[in-house]
């Protein structure tokens, strides 16, 4: 299980370039990528998105890539051979015409205007991508490790809450038959009080109690609730993205709890239902952090 919140960074100097990649994410219902690369390297954006999508299934993800050249490593120097040849011809002609000593040297020629020109090095896209990818993969590893650590903490918290909710549901299950018995006793006592010394119609009381028992029966809801708890824990143990499935399951858990509360005509059960609802909301809040 992974949290949707995470951070990872990696950098390296490769072939005269300092390449850095930073990744951070927060909660989001879907996958939302914001990728920033240097101005002249827009072709990297889509490749980085595809690389990240292999490991990130959901969240609002910001990815920043920077490329800095060390000591003008992005420049190439070219000799203007035609101009240099013209300079040398002109200098030789000058020496011959005026009988001057020929002291032409390499450094003298090199300082003549426009002998050299510099141009930005044309990067090989595939080669640069391989370099950026190696750095981005390191950032993704750090990013995923952080999300897994956070996801483990969330998972442990969710397991504890599910176990606590199981104990509350068990209390409700134990209490439910007692409400029917108490209703029968109250009904019998009230009818006997009204009729005073007259005989009480036992069969009529049993009928009323049976109707009441059917009305407040919550066995089916508790069975389904237990099944949802089982499925919840099963999803927590899986290695797949779990956020959306858990979110849906919480809706089902909440539905069974609401039905239980509406059917159970008992103050003690009502208190337990309120506690279950409170825990369900805490589950929902935590699940919003899960990928």
N, C-alpha and C positions, 0 to 999 in steps of 0.2 A: 504494500500500500504506500502511496506517495501523497504528500501534501502538495497543494497547488502553489504554495509559497516557497520560493527558493532563490538561491544566489550562487553563482559560480564564475570564476575568473581564471584566465590562463594567458600567459604571454611567452614569447620566445623570439630570439634573434636568428633569422634564417636568411642566408645569402645576402647579407648586408641590409636586411629589413627587420625592424622591430615590429612584430605582429602581436596584437593583443585582442582578446575577445572577452566580453563581459555579458553575462546572462542573468536576468532576474525576472521573477514572475509573481503575480498575485492572483486572487480568485477571479474566475470568470465562468459563465455558463458554457461557453464554447471555446474554441481555439482562436485567439486573436494575437497575431504577430506584428510587432513593430521592429523592423530591422534597419539599422543605420550602418552604412559602409562609406568609405571615403568617396569623394565626388567622382573620381575617375574610374572607379571600380564597381559600377552598378551591376555588372554581370554576375557579381558574387551574391547578390541579394537572394535570388530565387534558389540558388544552390544551398545557401545557408538555411533557408526556410525548409527545404526538403530534408536536409540533414537533421535539423531540430525536430521536425515532425515525426521522425522515426522513434524518438524517445519521449516526446512531450505530447500527450493526448488532449489536455485541456488546460486552460488558464490564459491570462493576459501576459504575454511574454515579450519582454524587451531584450533585444540583442544588439550590442554595439561592437563593431570591429574597427580597429585603427591600424594603419600601416604607415610606419615612419622609416624613411631611408637614412641610413647612417653615412655621414660624410659624402653627400652627393652621389650615393650609390645608384640613384635613378638616372644619372646623366651619362651620356656617351660623348667622347671627344672625336671629332673628325678633322682630318687634314685636308685643307683646300689645295690639292696638288697642282691644279692649273694655275692658281694665283701664285703659289710658291715658285713654280717654274718661271713665271713671268718676272717675279722679283729677282730671281737668280740671273736670268738673261739680262735684265736691266742693269743689275749690279756689275756683271762681267763687262757689259758694254761700256759702262761708266768708267771702269778701271782701265780698259784699253784706250778709250778716247782721251783720257786725261793722264794716262801713264801713272795710275795709282797702284799702290801695293794692295794685292788681293788678300785681305784679311777676313774674308767671309767665314763665319763660324756658325755652328748649329744654333747656339743660343741667340746670336744676333738675328738670324733668320726667324727664329721662333718668336721673337718680340715684334716682328713686323705686323702691321694691322691685318686682321682677318685671315691670318695664316691658319688658325684653328677656329672651329665653331663647335658649340655644344648643343646637344639635343637631348630631350627626355628619352630615356631608354624605353623601347617598346617591350612591354611585359608579355611573356607567353601566358595566355589565360589559363591553360591547363596546369602549367607548372605553378603559377601563383595560387590557383585554387587548391592544389595539393598541400601547399604550405599553409594556407589559411585553414584548410580542413583539419590538419593535424593540431593546430592551436585550438580551433573551435571544439574539437572532440575532447580535448583536455578540460575545457571550460564546462562542457556538457557533463563530463564525469563528476566534476566537483559539484555542479548544480544538482545532478540526480542524487548524489550521495547525501546532500543536505535535505533534499525533499524526502528521501527515504527515512532519514533519521526523524524528521518531523512527523512523517506519516506513521512511523512506529509508535511515537508518543500518542498520537491521536487514536490509533487503533487500540492501544491499551486502555485509554480513557473510555472509548466506546464499549469495549468488552465489559468493563466494570459497571457501566451504566446499564447494560443489558442484563447483567447478573442481578443488579439491584431491582430492576423492573420485574424480573422473574420472581423474586421474593415477594414483591407487592402483589403480583398476580396470584401467587400461591395463597396469600392471605385472603384475597377476594374469593378464591375457589373454596377455601375452607369456611368462610363466613356465609357463603350463598345458601347452603341448605338450612343453616340456622335461622335465616330470615323467614323461611317458609314455616318452620316449626314455631317461631315466635308469633307469626301471623295467626296460625291455627290456635294457639293458646289464647291470644287476645280475642279472637273471634268467638271462641267457645265461651270465654269468661263474659263477654259483652252480651251474647245471646242469653246466657243463663241468668244474667242480671236482669235483663228485660223481661224474660218469661217467668222469673222468680221460681215458683215451685212446680211449674209445668215441665213436662218432659222435653228434652232437647232432641231435635231431629238430627241424629248423628250423620245420616247419609247426606243431608243438605250441607252440613258443615264440611264434610269430606269433598263434596262437589265444589264448594266455594274455594276451599284450600287448593284443590287441583287446578282450578282456573287461575288462581293467584300464582301458583308455582309455575304454570306454563307461561304466564305473563312476564314473570321476573327471571325466567331461566336464562342463564348466561353461559351455559356449558359450551355451546358452539363457538361463541365469541372467544372464550378463554382458550379453547383448543386451537383456533386459528391464530390467536395472539402468540401462543407458544410456538406454533409452526413458523410464524414470522420471525420470532426471536432466533430460532434455529437457522433459518435462511440468512439472517443478518450476520450471525457468527460465521457461517460458511463463507459468505462473501468477504468478510474481514480476513479470512485465511487464504483467499485466492490471490494470485499474482496479477490479475487483470485490473484495468481501470474500474474502480468500484463506485465512484461518486454518484453517478446518475442512478445506478441500480439501488444504492442505499437510499437515495432521496425518494425514489418511488416506493420503496419498502416502508419508509417512515410514514408515508401517506396512508398505507394500508394499516400499519400499526395504530395510527391515530384514529382511523375509522372504527376499528374494533374497540378501542378504548371509549370512544364517544358512544357507541352502541351499548356497551356495558354500563356506562353511566346513566344512560336514558332508561334502561330496563330495570336496573337494580334499585329497588325501593327501600334503601337502607342508608342511614347516615354514615355508618362506618365504611361501607363500600364507597360511598360518595367521596369521603376523604381520601381513600386510596386511589380513586380514579383521578382526583385532582393532582395527586402526587405523580401518577403515571403520565398525566398530560404535561406536567412540569418537566419531567425527565425526557419526554419525547421532544420538547422544544430544545432542550440542551443537546439531544442527539442531532436534531436538524441543524443547529448552529455549527456543530463540529463537522458534520458531513459536508457543509458548504466549503470546507477547506480541503476536501479530498479530490484528487484527480479523477 
